[in-house]
Amino acid sequence: MGYGTRSEIKRLVKQGAVEVGGKTVKDSGQQVDPELETITVDGERVKFREFVYLMLNKPPGVVSATEDTRDRTVVDLLADEYMTFEPFPVGRLDKDTEGLLLLTNDGKLAHNLLSPRKHVPKTYFAEVEGKVDGTDTAAFEKGVELDDGYVTMPAKLVILKEGDPAEGRVSKIELTIMEGKFHQVKRMFQAVGKKVVYLKRIAMGPLLLDEHLSVGQYRELTEDELEQLRGHNGK
Protein backbone atom coordinates (compact mmCIF):
# COMPACT_ATOMS: atom_id res chain seq x y z
CA MET A 1 0.00 0.00 0.00
CA GLY A 2 3.05 2.24 -0.39
CA TYR A 3 4.29 2.25 3.21
CA GLY A 4 7.70 0.91 2.29
CA THR A 5 9.75 -1.96 0.92
CA ARG A 6 9.91 -5.29 2.73
CA SER A 7 13.10 -4.26 4.53
CA GLU A 8 11.62 -0.88 5.46
CA ILE A 9 8.50 -2.56 6.86
CA LYS A 10 10.67 -4.94 8.91
CA ARG A 11 12.40 -1.91 10.37
CA LEU A 12 9.05 -0.29 11.20
CA VAL A 13 7.96 -3.49 12.97
CA LYS A 14 11.17 -3.53 15.00
CA GLN A 15 10.50 0.10 15.97
CA GLY A 16 7.02 -0.87 17.20
CA ALA A 17 5.31 1.33 14.61
CA VAL A 18 2.94 -1.36 13.31
CA GLU A 19 -0.17 -2.53 15.13
CA VAL A 20 -2.76 -5.18 14.27
CA GLY A 21 -6.04 -5.08 16.16
CA GLY A 22 -4.59 -2.51 18.57
CA LYS A 23 -1.62 -4.70 19.49
CA THR A 24 1.95 -3.96 18.53
CA VAL A 25 3.33 -6.45 15.99
CA LYS A 26 6.60 -8.15 16.95
CA ASP A 27 6.92 -10.54 14.01
CA SER A 28 7.12 -8.93 10.57
CA GLY A 29 6.17 -12.30 9.04
CA GLN A 30 2.82 -12.39 10.85
CA GLN A 31 -0.03 -13.07 8.45
CA VAL A 32 -3.26 -11.12 8.73
CA ASP A 33 -6.51 -10.74 6.81
CA PRO A 34 -6.75 -7.02 5.96
CA GLU A 35 -10.49 -7.37 5.45
CA LEU A 36 -10.98 -8.51 9.06
CA GLU A 37 -8.10 -6.93 10.97
CA THR A 38 -7.37 -3.26 11.59
CA ILE A 39 -3.76 -2.47 10.69
CA THR A 40 -2.03 0.81 11.56
CA VAL A 41 1.39 2.24 10.78
CA ASP A 42 2.50 5.06 13.08
CA GLY A 43 -1.14 5.36 14.17
CA GLU A 44 -2.43 5.73 10.60
CA ARG A 45 -4.90 3.08 9.48
CA VAL A 46 -3.83 1.12 6.42
CA LYS A 47 -6.63 0.93 3.88
CA PHE A 48 -6.04 -2.26 1.93
CA ARG A 49 -7.29 -2.66 -1.62
CA GLU A 50 -6.16 -4.92 -4.39
CA PHE A 51 -7.15 -2.84 -7.39
CA VAL A 52 -7.18 0.80 -8.41
CA TYR A 53 -9.35 2.36 -11.14
CA LEU A 54 -8.48 5.79 -12.54
CA MET A 55 -10.18 7.97 -15.15
CA LEU A 56 -7.65 10.16 -16.98
CA ASN A 57 -8.34 13.01 -19.37
CA LYS A 58 -5.32 12.22 -21.52
CA PRO A 59 -3.39 15.21 -22.85
CA PRO A 60 -1.89 15.28 -26.35
CA GLY A 61 1.80 14.45 -26.65
CA VAL A 62 1.63 11.67 -24.07
CA VAL A 63 1.74 8.01 -25.09
CA SER A 64 -0.64 5.31 -23.84
CA ALA A 65 1.98 3.03 -22.31
CA THR A 66 3.58 2.18 -18.98
CA GLU A 67 7.06 3.07 -20.21
CA ASP A 68 8.68 4.66 -23.23
CA THR A 69 12.28 5.57 -23.96
CA ARG A 70 11.45 8.82 -25.79
CA ASP A 71 8.09 10.18 -24.69
CA ARG A 72 6.23 10.86 -21.49
CA THR A 73 3.66 8.16 -20.72
CA VAL A 74 0.20 8.32 -19.13
CA VAL A 75 1.60 6.50 -16.09
CA ASP A 76 4.12 9.32 -15.62
CA LEU A 77 1.17 11.62 -14.90
CA LEU A 78 0.14 9.68 -11.79
CA ALA A 79 1.04 10.43 -8.17
CA ASP A 80 3.45 8.09 -6.39
CA GLU A 81 0.64 6.68 -4.22
CA TYR A 82 -0.81 4.95 -7.28
CA MET A 83 2.47 3.57 -8.62
CA THR A 84 2.46 0.83 -5.94
CA PHE A 85 -0.50 -0.73 -7.76
CA GLU A 86 1.36 -0.80 -11.11
CA PRO A 87 -1.59 0.50 -13.15
CA PHE A 88 -1.66 0.26 -16.94
CA PRO A 89 -3.82 1.92 -19.61
CA VAL A 90 -6.84 -0.06 -20.82
CA GLY A 91 -6.36 0.15 -24.57
CA ARG A 92 -4.66 3.11 -26.13
CA LEU A 93 -5.21 6.55 -27.54
CA ASP A 94 -2.96 7.95 -30.25
CA LYS A 95 -0.20 10.23 -29.02
CA ASP A 96 -1.96 13.36 -30.33
CA THR A 97 -5.45 12.25 -29.19
CA GLU A 98 -7.04 13.60 -26.02
CA GLY A 99 -9.73 12.31 -23.72
CA LEU A 100 -10.97 9.37 -21.72
CA LEU A 101 -8.46 6.72 -20.76
CA LEU A 102 -8.96 4.17 -18.00
CA LEU A 103 -5.94 3.05 -15.98
CA THR A 104 -6.13 0.05 -13.67
CA ASN A 105 -4.29 -3.04 -12.46
CA ASP A 106 -7.43 -5.16 -12.79
CA GLY A 107 -6.49 -7.44 -15.67
CA LYS A 108 -9.86 -9.20 -15.80
CA LEU A 109 -11.81 -5.96 -16.22
CA ALA A 110 -9.32 -4.69 -18.81
CA HIS A 111 -9.65 -7.92 -20.79
CA ASN A 112 -13.44 -7.70 -20.79
CA LEU A 113 -13.37 -4.10 -22.00
CA LEU A 114 -10.85 -4.80 -24.75
CA SER A 115 -12.07 -8.19 -25.95
CA PRO A 116 -13.13 -7.97 -29.63
CA ARG A 117 -16.00 -10.33 -28.83
CA LYS A 118 -17.50 -7.86 -26.35
CA HIS A 119 -17.84 -5.02 -28.92
CA VAL A 120 -17.59 -2.33 -26.23
CA PRO A 121 -18.58 0.98 -27.89
CA LYS A 122 -16.16 3.90 -27.86
CA THR A 123 -17.36 7.41 -28.66
CA TYR A 124 -15.19 10.21 -29.98
CA PHE A 125 -15.62 13.92 -30.64
CA ALA A 126 -13.71 15.08 -33.70
CA GLU A 127 -13.11 18.10 -35.84
CA VAL A 128 -12.79 17.18 -39.49
CA GLU A 129 -11.55 19.18 -42.46
CA GLY A 130 -14.24 19.39 -45.13
CA LYS A 131 -17.99 19.01 -45.13
CA VAL A 132 -19.22 15.90 -43.32
CA ASP A 133 -22.78 15.11 -44.43
CA GLY A 134 -25.42 12.40 -44.69
CA THR A 135 -23.42 10.54 -47.31
CA ASP A 136 -20.70 9.93 -44.73
CA THR A 137 -23.27 8.96 -42.10
CA ALA A 138 -24.70 6.32 -44.46
CA ALA A 139 -21.23 5.05 -45.38
CA PHE A 140 -20.20 4.67 -41.74
CA GLU A 141 -23.47 2.86 -40.93
CA LYS A 142 -22.54 0.22 -43.51
CA GLY A 143 -18.84 0.10 -42.57
CA VAL A 144 -16.03 1.57 -44.65
CA GLU A 145 -12.99 -0.06 -46.20
CA LEU A 146 -9.71 1.11 -44.65
CA ASP A 147 -6.42 1.53 -46.48
CA ASP A 148 -5.38 -2.06 -45.71
CA GLY A 149 -8.60 -3.55 -47.10
CA TYR A 150 -10.25 -4.13 -43.71
CA VAL A 151 -13.96 -3.27 -43.65
CA THR A 152 -15.02 -1.74 -40.34
CA MET A 153 -18.05 -2.74 -38.32
CA PRO A 154 -21.04 -0.39 -38.65
CA ALA A 155 -20.45 2.88 -36.80
CA LYS A 156 -22.76 5.67 -35.69
CA LEU A 157 -21.84 9.12 -36.98
CA VAL A 158 -23.60 12.16 -35.51
CA ILE A 159 -22.98 15.50 -37.23
CA LEU A 160 -22.91 18.32 -34.69
CA LYS A 161 -21.95 21.01 -37.19
CA GLU A 162 -21.33 20.81 -40.92
CA GLY A 163 -18.11 22.41 -42.06
CA ASP A 164 -17.61 24.72 -44.99
CA PRO A 165 -14.36 24.11 -46.90
CA ALA A 166 -14.77 27.38 -48.78
CA GLU A 167 -14.69 29.32 -45.55
CA GLY A 168 -12.19 27.03 -43.83
CA ARG A 169 -14.70 25.85 -41.23
CA VAL A 170 -14.26 22.31 -39.91
CA SER A 171 -17.06 19.85 -39.34
CA LYS A 172 -17.74 18.82 -35.76
CA ILE A 173 -18.94 15.27 -35.18
CA GLU A 174 -19.37 12.46 -32.71
CA LEU A 175 -18.50 8.95 -33.83
CA THR A 176 -19.21 5.70 -31.98
CA ILE A 177 -17.24 2.65 -33.06
CA MET A 178 -17.46 -0.93 -31.80
CA GLU A 179 -13.83 -1.89 -32.30
CA GLY A 180 -10.42 -0.32 -31.90
CA LYS A 181 -8.21 -0.71 -34.94
CA PHE A 182 -4.97 1.29 -35.21
CA HIS A 183 -5.79 4.98 -35.92
CA GLN A 184 -9.30 3.79 -36.77
CA VAL A 185 -11.25 7.07 -36.57
CA LYS A 186 -8.66 8.93 -38.63
CA ARG A 187 -8.53 6.12 -41.20
CA MET A 188 -12.32 5.92 -41.46
CA PHE A 189 -12.52 9.59 -42.42
CA GLN A 190 -9.54 9.16 -44.71
CA ALA A 191 -11.55 6.44 -46.46
CA VAL A 192 -14.24 9.01 -47.32
CA GLY A 193 -11.71 11.64 -48.39
CA LYS A 194 -11.56 13.75 -45.23
CA LYS A 195 -8.99 14.52 -42.56
CA VAL A 196 -9.37 14.51 -38.77
CA VAL A 197 -7.59 17.51 -37.26
CA TYR A 198 -8.68 17.07 -33.62
CA LEU A 199 -9.76 13.94 -31.80
CA LYS A 200 -11.01 13.35 -28.26
CA ARG A 201 -12.52 10.21 -26.74
CA ILE A 202 -15.54 11.06 -24.62
CA ALA A 203 -16.95 7.63 -23.70
CA MET A 204 -15.97 3.98 -23.35
CA GLY A 205 -18.91 1.67 -22.81
CA PRO A 206 -21.02 3.21 -20.03
CA LEU A 207 -18.09 5.30 -18.75
CA LEU A 208 -18.32 8.98 -19.69
CA LEU A 209 -15.43 11.42 -19.49
CA ASP A 210 -15.91 13.69 -16.47
CA GLU A 211 -16.40 17.18 -17.93
CA HIS A 212 -14.84 18.65 -14.79
CA LEU A 213 -11.51 16.91 -15.45
CA SER A 214 -9.09 19.27 -17.16
CA VAL A 215 -6.68 17.86 -19.73
CA GLY A 216 -4.02 15.94 -17.82
CA GLN A 217 -6.13 15.51 -14.69
CA TYR A 218 -7.43 12.21 -13.33
CA ARG A 219 -9.55 10.81 -10.52
CA GLU A 220 -10.64 7.47 -9.14
CA LEU A 221 -13.82 5.96 -10.50
CA THR A 222 -16.90 6.17 -8.33
CA GLU A 223 -18.52 2.96 -7.10
CA ASP A 224 -21.41 3.55 -9.54
CA GLU A 225 -19.05 3.95 -12.50
CA LEU A 226 -17.16 0.83 -11.53
CA GLU A 227 -20.32 -1.23 -11.16
CA GLN A 228 -21.54 -0.05 -14.57
CA LEU A 229 -18.25 -1.10 -16.16
CA ARG A 230 -18.30 -4.48 -14.46
CA GLY A 231 -21.87 -5.06 -15.56
CA HIS A 232 -21.25 -4.05 -19.16
CA ASN A 233 -20.91 -7.10 -21.37
CA GLY A 234 -21.06 -5.37 -24.70
CA LYS A 235 -23.49 -6.39 -27.41
Secondary structure, 3 states (H helix, E strand, C coil): CCCCCHHHHHHHHHCCCEEECCEECCCCCCCCCCCCCCEEECCEECCCCCCCEEEEEECCCCECCCCCCCCCEHHHHCCHHHHCCCCEECCCCCCCCEEEEEEECCHHHHHHHHCCCCCCCEEEEEEEECCCCHHHHHHHHHCCECCCCCECCCCEEEEEECCEHHHCECEEEEEEECCCCCCHHHHHHHHCCCEEEEEEEEEECCEECCCCCCCCCEEECCHHHHHHHHHCCCC
